[in-house]
Amino acid sequence: MFKRFMAALAVAVSIAAPQVGHSGTFPDRPIKIVVPYPPGGSSDVLLRVMAPVLQARWGVPVVIENKVGASTIIGVASVAKSPAGGYTLGVVTNAFAVNPSLRDNLPYDTLKDFTPLTQLTFTPNVLVAQPGASFKTMGELRELARSGKRELSSGSIGNGTAAHLALEKLKVLSGMNILHVPYPGSAPGVVAVMGGQTDLLMAPLPDVLPYVRSGKLIAIGVGSASRVAQLPDVPTFIETGFAGFESGAWFGMTAPAGLDSKITGRLSADFAAALSDPVVNEKVSALGLTPTSSTPEAFRKLIASEVRSSGETVRKAGIRVD
């Protein structure tokens, strides 16, 4: 009798107990979003702009955690090692796709250890110079480079970044000999080009847009398929003779591998809805970013494609990490 009673009690308790991760009430506790960059950067600001809308949709607090270091690897690895319940999410950028080509021993598998949720934004890389430069257009830049009168140099926001890869691709397509000078971020790169230490700087649009608007820098070309609303008078690289040359930085959201498909779909849809919010959309556009939500499968394909193409550029250019 006692054994039968205990068995019945165990069944009753199992039925009454909350089924964590399967209750259909997701989310029922705070959701943490890991940003692998310092506070104040574009990806950090983007998620903080979106957070109130996400919090209203989810009905739980949204916690932004900046986990910086090793070209985003520290923050990204922390997401890969988290439980796949939908309560730890992570921002990824182009560095996520480039790092496999630059590092031999990543603490995660880029294509296997994550559940892609959605792309968030895209922003083109922009080639800028100081207003006093002897060239004002891509044609004038190419003429100067080919004349061999002096060596040209261009900064970027670091070895292996999307901006660096864009510069190397431009050099290959144009035949221009331009010395690459990596800087630890956009701020020192901007200072260098404004001060004449470098002739050019390749950087994401949000990082240079305020300086172009204020007249402290001029934009030579942008890496988008068509002209951007923020700089309507600046031609694309495609317009200036480089067919098919698109280059920019994207932000997206991932979760640990093995996330339930229903939760994956829910999160993807919620991020898309947040990007569509008029207030969020306006603020995101003001940052120089273009909202670009996608399905989880489309984002998975983008990551795989970027891993392949980045690997080719890294090998051809002989890029090495600092």
Beta strands, then each sheet from edge to edge (+ up, - down):
strand 1: 31-35
strand 2: 62-66
strand 3: 88-93
strand 4: 114-129
strand 5: 152-156
strand 6: 178-182
strand 7: 200-204
strand 8: 218-222
strand 9: 248-256
strand 10: 290-291
sheet 1: 2+ 1+ 3+ 9- 4+ 7- 5- 6-
sheet 2: 2+ 1+ 3+ 9- 4+ 8-
sheet 3: 2+ 1+ 3+ 9- 4+ 10-
end
